[in-house]
Amino acid sequence: MALYRVGPLPGGALAASARFHAEVLPRILARLDAPRAEELVILFEPADHTHRAWRLAAVQQLAREQAPVRVNAVESDDEAAIAAALVYLGKAKGVTGQLLPLDGTGAHKILS
């Protein structure tokens, strides 16, 4: 399972979505369209609730279009929580098209 780290995006949801779709999404699609593409987890930096809808829509559409390759996303800046989520998603073969917000307050013990 590969991790794709989305760099900083603008603070406003509309501007962030526009930059993601114009600059980041083409790189993700190229990676997923490669022969023997790996399952992918997209990592977003934490943002307020106004970003949830566009992020979830993008991940869900990628998951539909790339099936059977699984695509999920997490929102976090906590490396331990990210690592735990990757372990969980690696074992949860039926999970795809999900956006998981991680807060790093003990999820590792639950997910491991």
C-alpha positions in Angstrom: 0.0 0.0 0.0 1.4 3.3 -1.1 1.0 6.7 0.7 0.7 9.8 -1.3 1.3 13.0 0.8 -0.7 16.0 -0.5 1.3 19.1 0.3 -0.1 22.2 1.8 -3.2 23.5 0.1 -4.9 26.9 0.5 -6.9 27.5 3.7 -10.2 28.1 1.9 -12.1 25.0 0.7 -12.8 26.3 -2.8 -9.2 27.3 -3.5 -7.9 24.1 -1.9 -10.2 22.0 -4.1 -9.3 23.9 -7.2 -5.5 23.4 -6.6 -6.0 19.7 -5.7 -7.9 19.0 -8.9 -5.6 21.0 -11.1 -2.2 20.1 -9.7 -2.4 17.0 -7.4 -5.1 14.9 -9.0 -3.2 14.4 -12.3 -0.2 13.1 -10.5 -2.4 10.7 -8.5 -4.1 9.5 -11.6 -0.8 8.9 -13.4 0.3 6.8 -10.4 -2.9 4.8 -10.4 -2.9 4.3 -14.1 0.6 2.8 -14.1 0.9 -1.0 -14.7 0.5 -2.9 -11.4 -0.7 0.2 -9.5 -0.5 -0.2 -5.7 -3.4 0.4 -3.4 -3.2 4.0 -2.4 -3.8 6.1 0.7 -3.9 9.8 0.1 -2.7 11.9 3.1 -4.3 15.3 3.6 -3.2 17.8 6.2 -5.8 18.6 8.8 -8.4 21.2 7.8 -11.7 22.5 9.0 -15.0 20.9 8.2 -15.5 22.9 5.0 -12.9 20.7 3.3 -14.6 17.3 4.0 -17.1 17.3 1.2 -14.7 17.9 -1.7 -12.1 15.5 -0.2 -14.6 12.7 0.3 -16.1 13.2 -3.2 -12.6 13.0 -4.8 -11.6 9.9 -2.9 -14.9 8.2 -3.6 -14.7 8.9 -7.3 -11.1 7.7 -7.5 -12.1 4.5 -5.7 -15.0 3.8 -8.1 -12.9 4.5 -11.2 -9.8 2.6 -10.1 -11.5 -0.6 -8.7 -10.3 -3.2 -8.0 -7.3 -1.0 -6.8 -8.4 0.4 -3.4 -8.1 4.2 -2.8 -8.6 5.7 0.6 -7.6 8.9 2.4 -6.6 10.1 5.8 -6.4 13.5 7.4 -3.7 13.9 9.9 -0.3 15.4 10.9 0.4 12.7 13.5 2.9 10.2 12.1 2.0 7.5 14.6 -1.7 7.7 13.8 -0.9 7.7 10.1 1.2 4.6 10.5 -1.5 2.8 12.5 -4.1 3.7 9.8 -1.9 2.3 7.1 -1.6 -1.0 9.0 -5.4 -1.1 9.5 -6.2 -0.3 5.9 -3.7 -2.8 4.7 -5.6 -5.5 6.6 -9.1 -4.2 5.8 -9.4 -5.4 2.2 -13.1 -4.4 1.9 -12.4 -0.7 2.8 -12.2 1.7 -0.2 -13.4 5.2 -1.0 -13.1 6.3 2.7 -11.8 9.6 4.2 -10.6 8.9 7.7 -9.9 11.9 10.0 -7.2 10.9 12.6 -6.6 12.7 15.8 -3.8 10.6 17.2 -5.3 10.2 20.7 -4.8 6.5 21.1 -6.1 5.1 17.8 -2.9 3.1 17.4 -3.9 0.7 20.3 -7.3 0.2 18.8 -6.2 -0.2 15.1 -3.2 -2.4 15.7 
